[in-house]
Structure formats: structure tokens, C-alpha cells
Amino acid sequence: MAKKKKSQAKTMPMRVLEKKSIPYDLRQQSSKQFTAEGVASDLGVHVAQVVKAMFIERSEPPRGSSRSQYVLVVIPGDRRLSLKKVGANIGDKKIRLASERDVERVTGYQLGAVSVIGFLRPDVPNYVDQRVLDLGQVIISSGRPDLGLALLPDDMTRAMEGVHIGDYCADG
């Protein structure tokens, strides 16, 4: 049997969505993009729709818990993350963006192509900014920098499981 072309190969996020019977559309980009602005320009969509998967490191793992030292926060592509708001929400004021090495080690994805689903480690808590739910459609990374997945925001949160909805963006 012939191998599938790279553009046809199923990524982990595609497999997760299909296993949960969540519909999505492929959004092939003309080139590799590693920013929400680049993806939006390439696909001709509003940058807010291209959600950012921000990987946060706690100052220390939660005590008495098997929870991860890392947290995923999903925000609209046109917004900036507020570490202060995220820290207040998770009870850790000393959080920071995770290093590139840690992002790749824990998620299995290249920095700039991190998907909101299908991590190597399933113990990472999920936080989604409430503004994402107001979008008609979102585009998440497929885990590859040249391919996005378009789906409804509610379907995205259903695929993520155990999502905490809140205000995680900087004002303005």
C-alpha cells in the first residue's frame, strides 16, 4: 500500500476530533506560518478566529495533586495574554510562559504550531478565554505549521475536556 502524502496524513488533533465525532474543516495554508497573524493573512480570515494556544508554567506543581506543572490557555488571535489574570485564576502569581524546550517536550508540537488538543501528556489543565466562545468559528493548529482546523468554538471546548472558561486576556 502506498504511503499517504504529508498533507493527507492524520495528525493527533484530527484523530482526537474524529474519535469524538466532532466535525472540522481543513484549512491548508500556502506556506508554514507560526503566528496567528500569519495564519489569518494566509487564509484570509480575521486574526481573532485563529486562536492562540499559550503554554504556561507554574512556579511549582500544585501541592498534593497529580496535576501538571503546565497549563494551556487559549485566547483569540488578536488578543494578548494576561499572565496576571491567569496567575490569579490558578492561584500562582509567579507563572511564566513555558520554554520552547518544555512546550515541545510536553505537547509534542513545535512552538508556533501547538494545537489546543492531542498533547503527549493528557494531564495539562485547559483554560479558554470567554471571548473565544463569541466567535462564529475558530481555527486551531493541526499540529503542523501549514495546516489549520476550522471548527465551532463549542466543539473545540468539547474536544479539550475539563475546560475552565474565564477572562485571561490583557485589557485593551
Contacts in CASP RR format, 6 or more apart in sequence:
PFRMAT RR
TARGET T0000
AUTHOR 0000-0000-0000
METHOD contacts of the structure
MODEL  1
MAKKKKSQAKTMPMRVLEKKSIPYDLRQQSSKQFTAEGVASDLGVHVAQV
VKAMFIERSEPPRGSSRSQYVLVVIPGDRRLSLKKVGANIGDKKIRLASE
RDVERVTGYQLGAVSVIGFLRPDVPNYVDQRVLDLGQVIISSGRPDLGLA
LLPDDMTRAMEGVHIGDYCADG
7 28 0 8 1.000
7 147 0 8 1.000
10 18 0 8 1.000
11 115 0 8 1.000
11 142 0 8 1.000
11 143 0 8 1.000
11 144 0 8 1.000
11 147 0 8 1.000
12 115 0 8 1.000
12 117 0 8 1.000
12 118 0 8 1.000
12 143 0 8 1.000
13 115 0 8 1.000
13 116 0 8 1.000
13 117 0 8 1.000
13 118 0 8 1.000
13 140 0 8 1.000
13 141 0 8 1.000
13 142 0 8 1.000
13 143 0 8 1.000
13 149 0 8 1.000
14 24 0 8 1.000
14 142 0 8 1.000
14 149 0 8 1.000
16 117 0 8 1.000
16 118 0 8 1.000
16 159 0 8 1.000
17 23 0 8 1.000
17 24 0 8 1.000
17 117 0 8 1.000
17 149 0 8 1.000
17 151 0 8 1.000
17 155 0 8 1.000
17 159 0 8 1.000
20 158 0 8 1.000
20 159 0 8 1.000
22 151 0 8 1.000
22 155 0 8 1.000
22 158 0 8 1.000
22 159 0 8 1.000
23 151 0 8 1.000
23 155 0 8 1.000
24 149 0 8 1.000
24 150 0 8 1.000
24 151 0 8 1.000
24 155 0 8 1.000
25 149 0 8 1.000
25 150 0 8 1.000
25 151 0 8 1.000
26 142 0 8 1.000
26 147 0 8 1.000
26 148 0 8 1.000
26 149 0 8 1.000
26 150 0 8 1.000
27 43 0 8 1.000
27 139 0 8 1.000
27 147 0 8 1.000
27 148 0 8 1.000
27 149 0 8 1.000
27 150 0 8 1.000
28 146 0 8 1.000
28 147 0 8 1.000
28 148 0 8 1.000
29 39 0 8 1.000
29 42 0 8 1.000
29 43 0 8 1.000
29 145 0 8 1.000
29 146 0 8 1.000
29 147 0 8 1.000
29 148 0 8 1.000
30 42 0 8 1.000
31 42 0 8 1.000
31 146 0 8 1.000
32 145 0 8 1.000
32 146 0 8 1.000
33 39 0 8 1.000
33 42 0 8 1.000
33 145 0 8 1.000
33 146 0 8 1.000
34 111 0 8 1.000
34 112 0 8 1.000
34 113 0 8 1.000
34 145 0 8 1.000
35 112 0 8 1.000
36 47 0 8 1.000
36 50 0 8 1.000
36 51 0 8 1.000
36 52 0 8 1.000
36 77 0 8 1.000
36 78 0 8 1.000
37 47 0 8 1.000
37 77 0 8 1.000
38 50 0 8 1.000
39 50 0 8 1.000
39 139 0 8 1.000
39 148 0 8 1.000
40 46 0 8 1.000
40 47 0 8 1.000
40 49 0 8 1.000
40 50 0 8 1.000
40 77 0 8 1.000
43 50 0 8 1.000
43 139 0 8 1.000
43 148 0 8 1.000
45 139 0 8 1.000
46 78 0 8 1.000
47 76 0 8 1.000
47 77 0 8 1.000
47 78 0 8 1.000
48 76 0 8 1.000
48 77 0 8 1.000
48 78 0 8 1.000
48 79 0 8 1.000
48 131 0 8 1.000
48 135 0 8 1.000
49 76 0 8 1.000
49 77 0 8 1.000
49 135 0 8 1.000
49 136 0 8 1.000
49 137 0 8 1.000
49 138 0 8 1.000
49 139 0 8 1.000
50 77 0 8 1.000
50 138 0 8 1.000
50 139 0 8 1.000
51 74 0 8 1.000
51 75 0 8 1.000
51 76 0 8 1.000
51 77 0 8 1.000
51 116 0 8 1.000
51 132 0 8 1.000
51 138 0 8 1.000
51 139 0 8 1.000
51 140 0 8 1.000
51 156 0 8 1.000
52 74 0 8 1.000
52 75 0 8 1.000
52 76 0 8 1.000
52 77 0 8 1.000
52 79 0 8 1.000
52 81 0 8 1.000
53 72 0 8 1.000
53 73 0 8 1.000
53 74 0 8 1.000
53 114 0 8 1.000
53 115 0 8 1.000
53 116 0 8 1.000
53 140 0 8 1.000
53 141 0 8 1.000
54 72 0 8 1.000
54 73 0 8 1.000
54 74 0 8 1.000
54 75 0 8 1.000
54 81 0 8 1.000
54 97 0 8 1.000
55 70 0 8 1.000
55 71 0 8 1.000
55 72 0 8 1.000
55 73 0 8 1.000
55 97 0 8 1.000
55 98 0 8 1.000
55 102 0 8 1.000
55 103 0 8 1.000
55 106 0 8 1.000
55 107 0 8 1.000
55 114 0 8 1.000
56 70 0 8 1.000
56 71 0 8 1.000
56 72 0 8 1.000
56 73 0 8 1.000
56 83 0 8 1.000
56 86 0 8 1.000
56 95 0 8 1.000
56 96 0 8 1.000
56 97 0 8 1.000
56 98 0 8 1.000
57 69 0 8 1.000
57 70 0 8 1.000
57 71 0 8 1.000
57 95 0 8 1.000
57 96 0 8 1.000
57 97 0 8 1.000
57 98 0 8 1.000
57 99 0 8 1.000
57 102 0 8 1.000
58 69 0 8 1.000
58 70 0 8 1.000
58 71 0 8 1.000
58 90 0 8 1.000
58 92 0 8 1.000
58 94 0 8 1.000
58 95 0 8 1.000
59 92 0 8 1.000
59 93 0 8 1.000
59 94 0 8 1.000
59 95 0 8 1.000
59 96 0 8 1.000
60 69 0 8 1.000
60 92 0 8 1.000
61 67 0 8 1.000
61 68 0 8 1.000
61 69 0 8 1.000
66 123 0 8 1.000
67 123 0 8 1.000
67 125 0 8 1.000
68 106 0 8 1.000
68 121 0 8 1.000
68 123 0 8 1.000
68 124 0 8 1.000
68 125 0 8 1.000
70 98 0 8 1.000
70 102 0 8 1.000
70 106 0 8 1.000
70 124 0 8 1.000
71 86 0 8 1.000
71 90 0 8 1.000
71 95 0 8 1.000
71 124 0 8 1.000
71 125 0 8 1.000
71 127 0 8 1.000
72 116 0 8 1.000
72 119 0 8 1.000
72 124 0 8 1.000
72 125 0 8 1.000
72 126 0 8 1.000
72 127 0 8 1.000
73 81 0 8 1.000
73 86 0 8 1.000
73 127 0 8 1.000
73 128 0 8 1.000
73 129 0 8 1.000
73 168 0 8 1.000
74 116 0 8 1.000
74 126 0 8 1.000
74 127 0 8 1.000
74 128 0 8 1.000
74 129 0 8 1.000
74 132 0 8 1.000
74 156 0 8 1.000
74 160 0 8 1.000
75 81 0 8 1.000
75 129 0 8 1.000
75 131 0 8 1.000
75 132 0 8 1.000
75 168 0 8 1.000
75 169 0 8 1.000
76 129 0 8 1.000
76 131 0 8 1.000
76 132 0 8 1.000
76 135 0 8 1.000
76 169 0 8 1.000
79 129 0 8 1.000
79 131 0 8 1.000
79 169 0 8 1.000
79 170 0 8 1.000
80 169 0 8 1.000
80 170 0 8 1.000
81 168 0 8 1.000
81 169 0 8 1.000
81 170 0 8 1.000
82 168 0 8 1.000
82 169 0 8 1.000
82 170 0 8 1.000
82 171 0 8 1.000
83 95 0 8 1.000
83 96 0 8 1.000
83 97 0 8 1.000
84 93 0 8 1.000
85 167 0 8 1.000
85 168 0 8 1.000
85 169 0 8 1.000
85 170 0 8 1.000
86 95 0 8 1.000
86 127 0 8 1.000
86 168 0 8 1.000
87 93 0 8 1.000
87 95 0 8 1.000
89 127 0 8 1.000
89 164 0 8 1.000
89 166 0 8 1.000
89 168 0 8 1.000
90 125 0 8 1.000
90 127 0 8 1.000
98 106 0 8 1.000
100 111 0 8 1.000
103 109 0 8 1.000
103 111 0 8 1.000
103 114 0 8 1.000
104 110 0 8 1.000
104 111 0 8 1.000
105 120 0 8 1.000
106 119 0 8 1.000
106 120 0 8 1.000
106 121 0 8 1.000
106 124 0 8 1.000
107 114 0 8 1.000
107 115 0 8 1.000
107 118 0 8 1.000
107 119 0 8 1.000
107 120 0 8 1.000
107 121 0 8 1.000
107 124 0 8 1.000
108 119 0 8 1.000
108 120 0 8 1.000
109 115 0 8 1.000
109 119 0 8 1.000
109 141 0 8 1.000
109 143 0 8 1.000
110 143 0 8 1.000
110 145 0 8 1.000
112 141 0 8 1.000
112 145 0 8 1.000
113 141 0 8 1.000
113 143 0 8 1.000
113 144 0 8 1.000
113 145 0 8 1.000
114 141 0 8 1.000
114 143 0 8 1.000
115 140 0 8 1.000
115 141 0 8 1.000
115 142 0 8 1.000
115 143 0 8 1.000
115 149 0 8 1.000
116 126 0 8 1.000
116 140 0 8 1.000
116 141 0 8 1.000
116 156 0 8 1.000
116 159 0 8 1.000
116 160 0 8 1.000
117 140 0 8 1.000
117 156 0 8 1.000
117 159 0 8 1.000
117 160 0 8 1.000
125 162 0 8 1.000
125 164 0 8 1.000
126 160 0 8 1.000
126 161 0 8 1.000
126 162 0 8 1.000
126 163 0 8 1.000
126 164 0 8 1.000
127 163 0 8 1.000
127 164 0 8 1.000
127 165 0 8 1.000
127 166 0 8 1.000
127 168 0 8 1.000
128 156 0 8 1.000
128 157 0 8 1.000
128 160 0 8 1.000
128 163 0 8 1.000
128 164 0 8 1.000
128 165 0 8 1.000
128 166 0 8 1.000
128 168 0 8 1.000
129 165 0 8 1.000
129 166 0 8 1.000
129 167 0 8 1.000
129 168 0 8 1.000
129 169 0 8 1.000
130 165 0 8 1.000
130 166 0 8 1.000
130 167 0 8 1.000
131 169 0 8 1.000
132 138 0 8 1.000
132 153 0 8 1.000
132 156 0 8 1.000
133 153 0 8 1.000
133 154 0 8 1.000
133 157 0 8 1.000
133 165 0 8 1.000
134 153 0 8 1.000
135 153 0 8 1.000
136 152 0 8 1.000
136 153 0 8 1.000
137 150 0 8 1.000
137 151 0 8 1.000
137 152 0 8 1.000
137 153 0 8 1.000
138 150 0 8 1.000
138 151 0 8 1.000
138 152 0 8 1.000
138 153 0 8 1.000
138 156 0 8 1.000
139 148 0 8 1.000
139 149 0 8 1.000
139 150 0 8 1.000
140 148 0 8 1.000
140 149 0 8 1.000
140 151 0 8 1.000
140 156 0 8 1.000
141 148 0 8 1.000
141 149 0 8 1.000
142 148 0 8 1.000
142 149 0 8 1.000
151 159 0 8 1.000
157 163 0 8 1.000
157 165 0 8 1.000
END
